[in-house]
Amino acid sequence: MITHDASGRSGASAFVGVTALRKSFDGTMALQGVSFDVALGTTVSLLGPSGCGKTTMLRSIAGLETPNAGRIRIGDTVVFDSEGRVNLSPETRQVGMVFQSYAVWPHMTVAENVGFPLKIRRVAAREIEARVADVLALVGLAGLGGRPATNLSGGQQQRVALARAIVHEPRLVLFDEPLSNLDAKLREQMRTELKLLQSRLGFTAIYVTHDQAEALALSDNVVVMNHGLIEGMAPPKELFAHPTTPFVANFLGFDNMFDGKVEWVGAAGNGDAKPALGDGAPLPIGVTVGTDVTLRCFWRGGAAPSVGEPMILAFRSERVTLGLPAGQDDPGTNRCDGNVEACVYVGTYQDYLIQAGPIRVRAVGPGDSTFGQGERVSVSIKPDDCRVFSRKKFPEWRGLGER
């Protein structure tokens, strides 16, 4: 479990502890005082767009980059400490690493590639042979040890890279976007196999990716990064359902995002100005977006907002329900009518863009949906599926990749 407090200190009980890590390249800050922890036997994903600092973080933990400041601990060993002038070499950190490019050696066989970390540690030849055979069977490559590594498929080469990373039984395995070069079907297959392997062996892992599906599927906890800072840290389901910032919401698929203002605050929009939050239950509020579309949603951000306060309202396209424009309004659901501007068929589902009064709504419908371009439809979204953020807290946020 990730632990992180307001002071930026990492928890002492964690297996991996990263504290106030800073790194710059030619004056550009890649890491701006990042802190997080990883518990023994868990997988933590560093998730974010290109340039957010996630690979720099991974390489710093591996010892392939030297941070400007901060501290990194693996187990009981401090492997980097800028104040204490500690910077252990990569080979002494007992870390395995799986790269995006596979990095198999073309002049070696599969077995020689996998056994290389043991060879440089001067393990006896018979033990190398036995351990290589065991790990190749574990990753589904039994019997292929004698083949040239480059004669294998992309998925098989990735298994070679994985076997090489775990053959010396490292205390920590680092993954740098290892599945990004595979096709979609193979990527899904390898994702499942990685999850099963981690569950079976129980190694601790840090996984870098820009793919939210990978992060959510493989991780016990997810760290979302943006411009060298952590925007959110939580278990996958919690982060997916309750993103901490507009950036996290947008990056994790809240593709409908609107500026608005608080229209009313209270149990039923009855004009209560500042109701108490009581035991922390979500507070019903109404947020007007565009000129005249008011959506009922729930405030979970602490002290109750004021009427007129600027807000950012977000919801996912797959949570939007489309229907015929005629019919009775459900008082518990936000509903308005609009026109289908665009409809894109992608097999199992269809993407819609709908002009609903002053706002454009993205929606996802089933693949056999019959709504077409130019048709009039109803657009519905439940209050529980809406997330709101105070614009006062995020005044400069404009879109994905910005703060």
Disulfide bonds with the S-S distance in Angstrom:
none
